[in-house]
Amino acid sequence: MYFVKKRFEISAAHKLDLCYESKCTNVHGHNWIITVECKSRDLNKDGMVTDFTHIKQMVMEKLDHAYINDVLNVNPTAENIAKWIVDHVPNCWRCEVQESEGNSAAYEKD
């Protein structure tokens, strides 16, 4: 099994729909650190699992400098952002989304 990991930063805004009072229900932004992990038994014709540049482009073109509520069809928590990335990046099996120093969430396929 081959593995690749790409780490990069995006800047975007969101607001959360919560069942309790929180300042996060207001529109606000973060500089998220995204770590995308892909794997494959076989390499593609270029000798790669997935090109690092393509991983970054796929996420950046949809989420960077975006209002994430308009992109995701679910509450845009760090957990849901991580799952959305896993679902949209080829060969991705795990993603970690760091929202701020000390706060991160991850999603991985079973």
C-alpha positions as CSV (number, residue, x, y, z in Angstrom):
1,M,0.0,0.0,0.0
2,Y,1.3,3.4,-1.0
3,F,0.5,6.6,1.1
4,V,0.8,10.3,0.5
5,K,0.1,13.2,2.9
6,K,-0.5,16.8,1.9
7,R,-0.7,19.6,4.4
8,F,-1.7,23.2,3.5
9,E,-3.7,26.2,4.8
10,I,-7.0,27.6,3.7
11,S,-8.8,30.8,4.8
12,A,-12.6,30.7,4.8
13,A,-15.7,31.8,6.7
14,H,-18.5,29.9,8.2
15,K,-21.2,29.9,10.9
16,L,-22.5,27.0,12.8
17,D,-26.1,26.0,13.5
18,L,-26.0,24.9,17.1
19,C,-28.5,23.8,19.7
20,Y,-26.8,25.9,22.4
21,E,-25.7,29.5,22.7
22,S,-22.3,30.1,21.1
23,K,-20.4,32.9,19.4
24,C,-19.7,30.4,16.6
25,T,-23.3,30.9,15.4
26,N,-22.1,34.2,14.0
27,V,-20.3,34.4,10.7
28,H,-16.6,34.2,11.4
29,G,-13.4,33.0,9.7
30,H,-10.4,30.7,10.3
31,N,-7.1,29.9,8.8
32,W,-7.6,26.1,8.7
33,I,-4.7,23.7,8.5
34,I,-5.8,20.8,6.3
35,T,-4.0,17.5,6.2
36,V,-5.2,15.2,3.4
37,E,-4.0,11.5,3.4
38,C,-4.5,9.4,0.3
39,K,-3.6,5.7,-0.3
40,S,-3.6,3.2,-3.1
41,R,-2.4,-0.4,-3.7
42,D,-1.2,0.7,-7.1
43,L,0.4,3.8,-8.5
44,N,-1.1,5.7,-11.4
45,K,0.6,5.9,-14.8
46,D,2.7,8.8,-13.5
47,G,4.0,6.7,-10.5
48,M,1.8,8.5,-8.0
49,V,-1.1,7.8,-5.6
50,T,-2.5,11.2,-6.2
51,D,-0.5,14.3,-7.3
52,F,0.2,16.6,-4.3
53,T,-0.7,19.6,-6.5
54,H,-4.1,18.1,-7.5
55,I,-5.0,17.4,-3.9
56,K,-4.4,21.0,-2.9
57,Q,-6.2,22.3,-6.0
58,M,-9.3,20.2,-5.4
59,V,-9.7,21.5,-1.9
60,M,-8.6,25.1,-2.5
61,E,-10.8,25.8,-5.5
62,K,-13.9,24.9,-3.4
63,L,-13.1,26.0,0.1
64,D,-10.3,28.7,0.1
65,H,-11.7,32.2,0.6
66,A,-15.2,30.8,0.5
67,Y,-18.2,30.9,2.7
68,I,-18.2,27.2,3.6
69,N,-21.9,27.2,4.4
70,D,-22.5,27.7,0.7
71,V,-20.3,24.7,-0.2
72,L,-21.3,22.0,2.3
73,N,-24.9,20.7,2.5
74,V,-24.4,20.1,6.3
75,N,-23.4,22.1,9.3
76,P,-19.9,23.2,8.5
77,T,-18.1,21.9,11.6
78,A,-14.5,20.8,11.3
79,E,-15.7,17.2,11.5
80,N,-18.0,17.7,8.5
81,I,-15.4,19.6,6.5
82,A,-13.0,16.7,7.0
83,K,-15.6,14.2,5.8
84,W,-16.4,16.4,2.8
85,I,-12.8,16.4,1.8
86,V,-12.4,12.7,2.1
87,D,-15.5,12.3,-0.1
88,H,-14.2,14.6,-2.8
89,V,-10.5,13.9,-3.1
90,P,-9.6,10.7,-5.1
91,N,-7.9,8.0,-3.0
92,C,-8.4,10.1,0.2
93,W,-9.0,7.9,3.2
94,R,-8.3,10.4,6.0
95,C,-8.4,14.1,6.5
96,E,-7.6,16.3,9.6
97,V,-8.9,19.8,9.8
98,Q,-7.2,22.1,12.4
99,E,-9.5,25.0,13.1
100,S,-7.2,26.8,15.5
101,E,-4.3,26.0,17.7
102,G,-5.3,23.1,19.9
103,N,-8.6,22.3,18.0
104,S,-8.7,19.8,15.3
105,A,-11.1,17.1,14.0
106,A,-10.5,14.2,11.6
107,Y,-12.5,11.8,9.5
108,E,-11.3,8.6,8.0
109,K,-13.0,5.9,5.9
110,D,-13.6,2.6,7.6
